[in-house]
């Protein structure tokens, strides 16, 4: 469904949201589901984190992955964790959630990572690399921050291959029902627009970017998770998902259209859940 809203790359800058809007249209509801913790915990567990290492949690959001990282730093924890996110409100939530002297919260973007932190052993980048406009530049910047032999671990469910083959009908019906609801209320969806989050790469394209930045040892695994209707409704309230699926539609209207559309798709197809695939990647800098 995310790919149905537009076909061309979008170079527009997203509008700046207020703190209240950031909170209302955040990723937090979707991130609270057990399957989300499972895919992230698997990745963190295989990133080679141990007591005394220096780790970046890139795109830390409200701190769920930061907690997973801390669990691998020993008791008492040893080392340093740099939790970076562009959202000030997300960092406030993370700082309230995590009380640890070894964690430093930093407001900034993935593109600026090598100006925000010293050399580190590990960079964890969960569920956000698809949001990066220039993925080659960011992977290169991460490579400069990592010490020799350092690890970049990232995952995403927005890549070429995220849809199991039998789910395309679900996505088609979802977007058609959402568009019908919008049309009935006089709203249109911008055509010829594709948000950054919808510029998907294949695993092989990611492998090529990693190799070009000195990551010669990249491993990919693919984990399928089944998402109930509530999970799809929760992702429908995330600002970047709305902008990608229904470009040009106000966030509150788009969220309502997507939630109604997904409920109707579940009812029409008599679904209990829909599978989705996460790409899990571990790459070592040579």
C-alpha positions as CSV (number, residue, x, y, z in Angstrom):
1,X,0.0,0.0,0.0
2,X,2.8,2.4,0.8
3,X,4.0,2.3,-2.8
4,X,0.6,3.0,-4.3
5,X,0.5,6.7,-3.4
6,X,3.1,8.0,-5.8
7,X,5.8,7.0,-8.2
8,X,8.5,9.8,-8.3
9,X,11.1,10.8,-5.8
10,X,10.1,13.6,-3.6
11,X,12.7,16.3,-2.8
12,X,10.4,18.4,-0.5
13,X,11.4,19.0,3.1
14,X,8.9,17.8,5.6
15,X,7.0,20.4,7.5
16,X,8.2,21.2,11.0
17,X,5.7,19.8,13.6
18,X,4.9,21.1,17.0
19,X,5.8,19.1,20.0
20,X,2.2,18.1,20.5
21,X,1.9,16.9,16.9
22,X,5.2,15.0,17.1
23,X,3.8,13.2,20.1
24,X,0.4,12.5,18.6
25,X,1.8,11.2,15.3
26,X,4.9,9.4,16.7
27,X,6.1,5.9,16.2
28,X,5.6,5.0,19.8
29,X,2.3,3.1,19.5
30,X,3.6,0.8,16.8
31,X,6.9,0.3,18.6
32,X,5.1,-0.9,21.7
33,X,4.0,-4.2,20.0
34,X,5.9,-7.4,21.1
35,X,7.0,-8.3,17.6
36,X,8.8,-4.9,17.3
37,X,10.8,-5.6,20.4
38,X,11.6,-9.1,19.2
39,X,13.2,-8.0,15.9
40,X,15.2,-5.3,17.7
41,X,16.3,-7.6,20.5
42,X,17.5,-10.2,17.9
43,X,19.6,-7.5,16.2
44,X,21.1,-6.0,19.3
45,X,22.0,-9.5,20.6
46,X,24.1,-10.2,17.5
47,X,25.8,-6.8,17.2
48,X,28.8,-7.8,19.4
49,X,28.0,-5.4,22.3
50,X,29.8,-6.2,25.5
51,X,30.7,-4.4,28.7
52,X,33.2,-1.6,28.1
53,X,32.2,-1.0,24.4
54,X,31.1,2.3,23.0
55,X,27.8,2.1,21.2
56,X,25.6,4.5,19.2
57,X,21.8,4.1,19.2
58,X,21.1,6.0,16.0
59,X,17.5,7.1,15.7
60,X,16.9,6.1,19.3
61,X,13.3,7.5,19.5
62,X,11.8,7.1,22.9
63,X,14.6,4.8,24.1
64,X,13.3,1.2,23.6
65,X,16.4,0.0,21.8
66,X,18.6,2.0,24.1
67,X,17.3,-0.2,27.0
68,X,18.2,-3.3,25.0
69,X,21.7,-2.0,24.5
70,X,22.1,-1.2,28.2
71,X,21.2,-4.8,29.1
72,X,24.3,-6.0,27.3
73,X,26.7,-3.5,28.9
74,X,27.1,-5.4,32.2
75,X,26.0,-4.8,35.8
76,X,26.9,-2.1,36.7
77,X,27.0,-1.1,33.0
78,X,30.5,-0.2,31.6
79,X,31.2,1.7,28.4
80,X,29.3,4.5,26.7
81,X,26.0,4.8,24.8
82,X,25.3,7.7,22.6
83,X,21.6,7.9,21.9
84,X,20.9,10.1,18.9
85,X,17.6,11.3,17.4
86,X,16.4,14.4,15.5
87,X,13.3,14.7,17.6
88,X,13.6,16.7,20.8
89,X,10.3,15.3,22.2
90,X,11.5,11.7,21.6
91,X,14.8,12.5,23.4
92,X,12.8,13.8,26.4
93,X,10.8,10.6,26.5
94,X,14.0,8.5,26.3
95,X,15.7,10.5,29.0
96,X,12.7,10.0,31.3
97,X,12.6,6.3,30.6
98,X,16.4,5.6,31.0
99,X,18.3,6.6,34.1
100,X,21.9,5.7,33.4
101,X,25.1,7.6,33.8
102,X,26.7,6.0,30.7
103,X,24.0,7.2,28.3
104,X,24.3,10.5,26.6
105,X,21.3,11.8,24.6
106,X,22.1,13.9,21.6
107,X,19.8,15.7,19.2
108,X,21.0,15.3,15.6
109,X,20.5,13.5,12.4
110,X,22.1,10.3,11.0
111,X,23.9,12.4,8.3
112,X,25.8,14.2,11.0
113,X,26.8,11.2,13.1
114,X,30.6,11.7,12.6
115,X,30.4,15.2,14.0
116,X,28.2,14.2,17.0
117,X,30.2,11.3,18.6
118,X,33.8,10.1,19.0
119,X,35.0,6.8,17.4
120,X,32.8,3.9,18.6
121,X,32.7,0.1,18.4
122,X,29.1,-0.4,17.4
123,X,26.3,1.5,15.6
124,X,22.7,0.2,16.0
125,X,20.2,1.7,13.6
126,X,16.8,0.2,14.1
127,X,13.8,0.7,11.8
128,X,14.9,4.0,10.4
129,X,17.4,3.6,7.5
130,X,14.6,3.7,5.0
131,X,13.9,7.3,6.2
132,X,17.3,8.5,5.1
133,X,17.3,10.4,1.8
134,X,21.0,9.7,1.0
135,X,21.7,6.2,2.3
136,X,25.2,6.0,0.7
137,X,26.2,9.2,2.5
138,X,24.9,8.0,5.9
139,X,26.5,4.5,5.6
140,X,29.8,6.3,4.7
141,X,29.5,8.6,7.7
142,X,28.9,5.6,10.0
143,X,31.9,3.8,8.5
144,X,34.1,6.8,9.5
145,X,32.8,6.7,13.1
146,X,33.4,3.0,13.6
147,X,36.7,1.8,14.8
148,X,38.4,-0.9,12.6
149,X,36.4,-4.1,13.0
150,X,33.4,-2.1,14.3
151,X,29.8,-3.3,13.6
152,X,26.9,-1.6,12.0
153,X,23.6,-3.4,12.8
154,X,20.4,-2.1,11.2
155,X,17.0,-3.4,10.3
156,X,13.9,-2.3,8.3
157,X,10.6,-3.5,7.1
158,X,10.5,-1.0,4.3
159,X,12.6,-2.6,1.6
160,X,12.1,-4.5,-1.6
161,X,11.0,-7.9,-0.3
162,X,9.0,-6.7,2.7
163,X,5.7,-8.0,1.3
164,X,5.1,-11.8,1.3
165,X,3.7,-12.6,-2.1
166,X,0.2,-13.3,-1.0
167,X,-0.4,-10.0,0.8
168,X,-0.5,-7.6,-2.2
169,X,-4.3,-7.8,-2.4
170,X,-4.5,-6.7,1.3
171,X,-2.4,-3.6,0.5
172,X,-4.4,-2.8,-2.6
173,X,-7.8,-3.0,-0.8
174,X,-6.4,-1.0,2.1
175,X,-5.3,1.9,-0.1
176,X,-8.5,1.8,-2.2
177,X,-10.7,2.0,0.8
178,X,-8.7,4.8,2.3
179,X,-8.8,6.8,-1.0
180,X,-12.5,6.2,-1.3
181,X,-13.1,7.6,2.2
182,X,-11.0,10.6,1.4
183,X,-12.7,11.3,-1.9
184,X,-16.1,11.1,-0.2
185,X,-14.9,14.0,2.0
186,X,-13.4,16.1,-0.7
187,X,-9.7,15.3,-0.1
188,X,-7.3,14.4,-2.9
189,X,-3.9,12.7,-2.7
190,X,-0.9,14.4,-4.4
191,X,0.2,12.5,-7.5
192,X,3.7,12.0,-8.7
193,X,5.0,12.3,-5.2
194,X,7.0,9.7,-3.2
195,X,8.2,10.4,0.3
196,X,11.7,9.4,1.4
197,X,10.3,6.6,3.5
198,X,8.9,5.0,0.4
199,X,12.2,5.0,-1.5
200,X,12.9,1.4,-0.9
201,X,16.1,-0.5,-1.7
202,X,16.6,-4.2,-2.3
203,X,19.0,-6.3,0.0
204,X,21.5,-6.4,-2.8
205,X,21.4,-2.6,-3.2
206,X,22.1,-2.3,0.5
207,X,24.9,-4.8,0.2
208,X,26.4,-2.6,-2.6
209,X,26.3,0.5,-0.5
210,X,27.9,-1.3,2.5
211,X,30.7,-2.6,0.3
212,X,31.4,0.8,-1.1
213,X,31.9,2.2,2.4
214,X,34.3,-0.6,3.5
215,X,31.8,-3.1,5.0
216,X,33.0,-6.3,3.3
217,X,31.4,-8.7,5.7
218,X,27.6,-8.2,5.6
219,X,25.0,-10.8,6.8
220,X,21.3,-10.5,6.0
221,X,18.5,-12.4,7.7
222,X,14.8,-12.1,7.0
223,X,12.2,-12.4,9.8
224,X,8.5,-12.7,9.2
225,X,6.1,-11.4,11.8
226,X,2.3,-11.5,11.8
227,X,0.7,-8.2,12.5
228,X,-2.9,-7.9,13.8
229,X,-5.2,-5.1,12.7
230,X,-4.4,-3.0,15.7
231,X,-0.7,-2.9,14.7
232,X,-1.6,-1.6,11.2
233,X,-3.9,1.0,12.8
234,X,-1.0,2.1,15.0
235,X,1.4,2.5,12.1
236,X,-1.4,4.5,10.4
237,X,-0.9,7.2,13.1
238,X,2.8,7.6,12.3
239,X,3.5,10.9,10.5
240,X,6.1,9.6,8.0
241,X,3.9,6.6,7.2
242,X,0.9,8.9,6.5
243,X,3.0,11.2,4.4
244,X,4.3,8.3,2.4
245,X,1.0,6.6,1.9
246,X,-1.2,9.7,1.4
247,X,1.0,12.6,0.3
248,X,-0.5,16.0,0.6
249,X,-3.3,14.9,3.0
250,X,-3.4,16.5,6.5
251,X,-2.0,14.1,9.1
252,X,-5.2,13.8,11.2
253,X,-7.3,13.2,8.1
254,X,-4.8,10.8,6.6
255,X,-4.5,8.8,9.9
256,X,-8.3,8.4,10.0
257,X,-8.5,7.3,6.4
258,X,-5.8,4.7,6.8
259,X,-7.3,3.3,10.0
260,X,-10.8,3.0,8.4
261,X,-9.2,1.5,5.2
262,X,-7.3,-1.1,7.1
263,X,-10.3,-2.2,9.2
264,X,-12.4,-2.6,6.0
265,X,-9.5,-4.6,4.3
266,X,-9.4,-6.9,7.3
267,X,-13.1,-7.4,7.3
268,X,-13.5,-7.9,3.6
269,X,-10.7,-10.5,3.4
270,X,-11.6,-12.0,6.8
271,X,-8.1,-11.7,8.1
272,X,-6.8,-12.2,11.6
273,X,-3.3,-10.9,10.8
274,X,-1.1,-10.0,7.9
275,X,2.6,-11.1,7.6
276,X,5.4,-8.6,7.2
277,X,9.1,-9.2,6.7
278,X,12.0,-7.4,8.5
279,X,15.4,-7.3,6.9
280,X,18.1,-7.7,9.6
281,X,21.6,-6.7,8.7
282,X,24.9,-7.1,10.5
283,X,28.0,-5.5,8.8
284,X,31.6,-5.3,10.0
285,X,33.9,-2.5,9.0
286,X,37.2,-3.9,7.6
